[in-house]
Amino acid sequence: MKDTKLSRENLLDQRRELMASLKYASFIQRAVLPDLKYMDNMLKEFFILHQPRDIVSGDFYYCSRKEDYIVVAAGDCTGHGVPGALMSIMGVSFLNEILSIRGPIRSSRILNLLRERVMKALHQRGYELENKDAMDMALCVFHPRSGELQFSGANNPLYHVRNKVLTEIKADKMPVGIDAIEENSFTNHTLQLKPGDIVYLFSDGYPDQFGGPENKKFKYGPFRELLIRISDWTMEEQRKELDRQMTKWKGDYFQVDDILIFGIRFI
C-alpha cells in the first residue's frame, strides 16, 4: 500500500515537472514569434488565432520587413507538441536568416531557400528510412507602395477576399522538406491588391477539427463560407467569431491538431 502511494506521488511529481517544462517551452516559443505590437506597426489591421493542441505548437506565424517589402507566413510543421515546436523555432530562425542575406525578394525564392535549409539541418538526402519531417507553409511578400502581393505555398493555399468574393490561390503540392525529391521551384503567384482586400493564411487545424452533432470534420467549404460571412467585420471581431464557432463546433471533443489562422486587411 505504501509503495503504491509512493508510486502515485512519483507519477504526480513527474507530471508536474513535465507540465512546468512545457509551459516554459511555450514561453520560449512565444518569445521567438514576432511581437504583436511590432506586427501592428507594419500591418495595421490583422488578427491571429493561434490555439496549440499541447501547450507548445507546431504551427507558427511570421512577420518581418525587408527593405520596402513585408514578409508574412503561416507554417505548419510535422507533428505537434514538442517535436512540432522545435521545428517551428527552426523555421522562424531560418526565415530570419534568409531575409538577412542579399538577393531578390521573391516568395518562391524564400521557400526554395527555406527548403534547402530544412533538408540540410535534418540531413535529408532522399533515402527511404531517413527523417521525413517537413513543414507546410503559406508565405506572402507584400509591397505597400505598389499594392503587389506575391504568394507561394507549400501544400497550404491562400484565400483572398474582395467584396465578399473569395478566391483561392492554390499551393504547390509539396512541403518544405524532403518529399520534394525533385526539388522543383515553388510557384510565384502575384496579386494586385485594393484597399479593403483581405488575405487569410492558415494551417489545416481549423477545417480538420472534429465536432458537431455527428463528430465530423469542420471541412474547408464551411470554413470558406464562414470567412466570407465575417470578412467585412473588424479583424478583432473576426478572430472572436472564428474562436466562438470553433469552440461551439468542438464541444467536448478533443482538439486533434494545432490551429492557426492569420488574417490581414490591406488599407
C-alpha positions as CSV (number, residue, x, y, z in Angstrom):
1,M,0.0,0.0,0.0
2,K,2.8,2.3,0.9
3,D,4.7,1.5,-2.3
4,T,1.5,2.2,-4.3
5,K,1.2,5.6,-2.6
6,L,4.8,6.5,-3.3
7,S,4.5,5.4,-6.9
8,R,1.4,7.6,-7.3
9,E,3.3,10.6,-5.8
10,N,6.2,10.0,-8.1
11,L,3.9,10.0,-11.1
12,L,2.3,13.2,-9.9
13,D,5.8,14.8,-9.4
14,Q,6.8,13.7,-12.9
15,R,3.6,15.2,-14.4
16,R,4.1,18.5,-12.6
17,E,7.7,18.7,-13.8
18,L,6.6,17.8,-17.3
19,M,3.9,20.5,-17.3
20,A,6.3,23.1,-15.9
21,S,8.8,22.2,-18.7
22,L,6.1,22.5,-21.4
23,K,4.9,25.9,-20.0
24,Y,8.4,27.2,-20.0
25,A,8.9,25.8,-23.5
26,S,5.8,27.7,-24.6
27,F,7.3,30.9,-23.2
28,I,10.4,30.4,-25.3
29,Q,8.4,29.6,-28.4
30,R,6.2,32.8,-27.9
31,A,9.4,34.8,-27.5
32,V,10.7,33.6,-30.9
33,L,7.4,34.5,-32.7
34,P,7.1,38.1,-33.8
35,D,5.8,40.6,-31.2
36,L,2.2,41.7,-31.9
37,K,3.0,45.4,-31.4
38,Y,5.8,45.1,-33.9
39,M,3.3,43.5,-36.3
40,D,0.7,46.1,-35.7
41,N,3.2,48.9,-36.8
42,M,3.6,47.1,-40.1
43,L,0.2,45.5,-40.9
44,K,-2.2,47.9,-39.1
45,E,-5.3,45.6,-39.5
46,F,-4.8,41.9,-38.8
47,F,-5.7,39.1,-36.4
48,I,-4.0,35.9,-35.3
49,L,-6.0,32.9,-34.0
50,H,-3.4,30.5,-32.6
51,Q,-4.5,27.6,-30.5
52,P,-1.8,25.0,-29.7
53,R,-3.1,21.5,-29.1
54,D,-0.4,20.6,-26.5
55,I,0.7,23.9,-24.9
56,V,3.5,24.2,-27.4
57,S,2.7,24.2,-31.1
58,G,3.9,23.0,-34.5
59,D,2.0,25.9,-36.1
60,F,3.7,29.3,-36.2
61,Y,3.2,32.7,-37.8
62,Y,5.9,35.0,-39.1
63,C,6.1,38.7,-40.0
64,S,9.2,40.8,-40.9
65,R,10.2,43.8,-43.0
66,K,12.9,43.6,-45.7
67,E,13.7,46.8,-47.4
68,D,10.4,48.1,-48.9
69,Y,8.7,44.7,-48.5
70,I,6.7,43.0,-45.8
71,V,7.0,39.2,-45.5
72,V,4.3,37.2,-43.7
73,A,3.8,33.5,-43.4
74,A,1.8,30.8,-41.6
75,G,3.7,27.5,-41.1
76,D,2.5,24.0,-40.1
77,C,5.3,21.7,-39.0
78,T,5.2,17.9,-38.9
79,G,3.6,16.8,-35.7
80,H,2.6,18.9,-32.8
81,G,3.7,19.3,-29.2
82,V,7.4,19.4,-28.5
83,P,8.7,18.0,-31.9
84,G,6.5,20.4,-33.8
85,A,7.6,23.3,-31.6
86,L,11.3,22.6,-32.2
87,M,10.6,22.5,-36.0
88,S,8.7,25.8,-35.7
89,I,11.6,27.6,-33.9
90,M,13.9,26.3,-36.6
91,G,11.5,27.6,-39.3
92,V,11.4,31.1,-37.8
93,S,15.2,31.2,-37.4
94,F,15.8,30.1,-41.0
95,L,13.4,32.7,-42.3
96,N,15.2,35.4,-40.4
97,E,18.5,34.1,-41.8
98,I,17.2,34.1,-45.4
99,L,15.9,37.6,-45.1
100,S,19.2,38.8,-43.8
101,I,21.1,37.8,-47.0
102,R,21.2,39.8,-50.2
103,G,19.1,38.8,-53.2
104,P,15.8,39.3,-54.9
105,I,12.8,39.4,-52.6
106,R,10.5,36.8,-54.1
107,S,8.1,34.5,-52.2
108,S,9.2,31.4,-54.3
109,R,12.9,32.1,-53.7
110,I,12.3,32.4,-49.9
111,L,10.5,29.0,-49.8
112,N,13.2,27.4,-52.0
113,L,15.9,28.6,-49.7
114,L,13.9,27.5,-46.6
115,R,13.6,24.0,-48.1
116,E,17.3,23.8,-48.7
117,R,18.0,24.7,-45.0
118,V,15.4,22.3,-43.6
119,M,16.8,19.4,-45.7
120,K,20.3,20.3,-44.7
121,A,19.5,20.7,-41.0
122,L,17.7,17.3,-40.9
123,H,20.3,15.6,-43.1
124,Q,17.7,14.7,-45.6
125,R,19.1,13.0,-48.8
126,G,16.1,11.2,-50.1
127,Y,16.8,7.8,-48.6
128,E,13.9,5.6,-47.7
129,L,14.4,5.3,-43.9
130,E,15.6,8.8,-43.1
131,N,13.8,11.5,-41.3
132,K,10.8,12.8,-43.2
133,D,10.0,15.8,-41.1
134,A,8.9,18.9,-43.1
135,M,6.6,21.9,-42.9
136,D,3.6,23.2,-44.9
137,M,3.5,26.9,-45.4
138,A,1.7,29.8,-47.0
139,L,4.1,32.8,-47.5
140,C,3.4,36.3,-48.8
141,V,5.6,39.2,-49.8
142,F,3.8,42.5,-49.9
143,H,5.0,45.8,-51.4
144,P,2.9,48.5,-49.7
145,R,3.6,51.3,-52.2
146,S,2.6,49.3,-55.3
147,G,0.0,47.1,-53.6
148,E,1.5,44.0,-55.2
149,L,1.3,40.8,-53.2
150,Q,3.4,37.7,-54.1
151,F,2.3,34.3,-52.8
152,S,4.0,30.9,-52.7
153,G,2.5,27.9,-50.9
154,A,3.8,24.6,-49.8
155,N,0.6,22.5,-49.6
156,N,-1.3,25.4,-47.9
157,P,-3.2,27.8,-50.1
158,L,-4.1,31.5,-49.8
159,Y,-7.6,32.8,-49.5
160,H,-8.1,36.3,-51.0
161,V,-11.5,38.1,-50.2
162,R,-12.7,41.2,-52.0
163,N,-16.2,42.5,-51.6
164,K,-17.4,39.2,-50.2
165,V,-15.9,37.1,-53.0
166,L,-13.4,34.6,-52.0
167,T,-10.6,33.5,-54.4
168,E,-8.4,30.6,-53.6
169,I,-4.8,30.8,-54.8
170,K,-3.6,27.2,-54.8
171,A,-0.4,26.0,-53.3
172,D,2.2,23.7,-54.8
173,K,1.6,20.1,-53.8
174,M,4.9,19.6,-52.0
175,P,6.1,20.5,-48.5
176,V,9.1,22.5,-47.3
177,G,11.2,19.3,-46.9
178,I,12.3,16.0,-48.3
179,D,9.1,14.9,-50.0
180,A,10.1,17.4,-52.8
181,I,12.7,15.0,-54.0
182,E,13.0,16.6,-57.5
183,E,13.2,20.0,-55.8
184,N,11.0,21.8,-58.3
185,S,10.9,25.5,-57.6
186,F,7.8,26.8,-55.8
187,T,5.4,28.8,-57.9
188,N,5.4,32.6,-57.5
189,H,1.9,34.0,-57.8
190,T,1.2,37.7,-57.9
191,L,-2.0,39.7,-57.0
192,Q,-2.7,43.4,-57.3
193,L,-4.5,44.3,-54.0
194,K,-7.0,47.0,-53.5
195,P,-7.8,48.8,-50.2
196,G,-10.1,46.6,-48.1
197,D,-8.9,43.3,-49.5
198,I,-8.2,40.6,-47.0
199,V,-5.9,37.6,-47.3
200,Y,-6.1,34.6,-45.0
201,L,-3.1,32.3,-44.3
202,F,-3.9,29.2,-42.2
203,S,-2.9,25.7,-41.3
204,D,-5.3,22.7,-41.7
205,G,-6.1,22.5,-38.0
206,Y,-9.4,24.5,-38.2
207,P,-11.1,22.7,-41.1
208,D,-9.8,19.3,-39.9
209,Q,-11.2,19.6,-36.4
210,F,-13.8,17.0,-35.5
211,G,-17.1,18.1,-33.8
212,G,-20.7,18.9,-34.4
213,P,-23.6,16.5,-33.8
214,E,-22.1,13.7,-35.9
215,N,-18.4,14.2,-34.8
216,K,-17.2,15.0,-38.4
217,K,-14.6,17.4,-39.7
218,F,-15.5,21.1,-40.0
219,K,-14.2,20.9,-43.6
220,Y,-13.0,23.6,-46.0
221,G,-16.3,24.5,-47.6
222,P,-17.9,25.8,-44.3
223,F,-14.6,27.4,-43.4
224,R,-14.6,29.4,-46.6
225,E,-18.3,30.3,-46.1
226,L,-17.5,31.5,-42.5
227,L,-14.7,33.7,-43.7
228,I,-16.8,35.3,-46.4
229,R,-19.6,35.9,-43.9
230,I,-17.4,37.8,-41.5
231,S,-15.0,39.4,-44.0
232,D,-16.5,42.9,-43.5
233,W,-16.2,42.7,-39.7
234,T,-13.3,44.3,-37.8
235,M,-10.3,42.0,-37.6
236,E,-10.8,41.5,-33.8
237,E,-14.4,40.7,-34.3
238,Q,-13.4,38.1,-36.9
239,R,-10.9,36.5,-34.5
240,K,-13.5,36.3,-31.8
241,E,-16.1,34.8,-34.1
242,L,-13.7,32.2,-35.5
243,D,-12.8,31.3,-31.9
244,R,-16.5,31.1,-30.9
245,Q,-17.5,29.0,-33.9
246,M,-14.7,26.5,-33.2
247,T,-15.5,26.3,-29.5
248,K,-19.1,25.6,-30.4
249,W,-18.2,23.0,-33.1
250,K,-15.6,21.2,-31.0
251,G,-17.8,21.0,-27.9
252,D,-16.4,18.3,-25.6
253,Y,-14.4,16.6,-28.4
254,F,-10.6,16.5,-28.2
255,Q,-8.6,19.1,-30.3
256,V,-6.9,16.9,-32.9
257,D,-4.3,19.4,-34.1
258,D,-2.8,22.9,-33.7
259,I,-5.0,25.7,-35.1
260,L,-3.7,28.8,-36.8
261,I,-5.4,31.5,-38.9
262,F,-3.6,34.7,-39.9
263,G,-5.9,37.3,-41.4
264,I,-4.7,40.6,-42.9
265,R,-6.7,43.5,-44.3
266,F,-4.8,45.9,-46.6
267,I,-5.7,49.6,-46.3
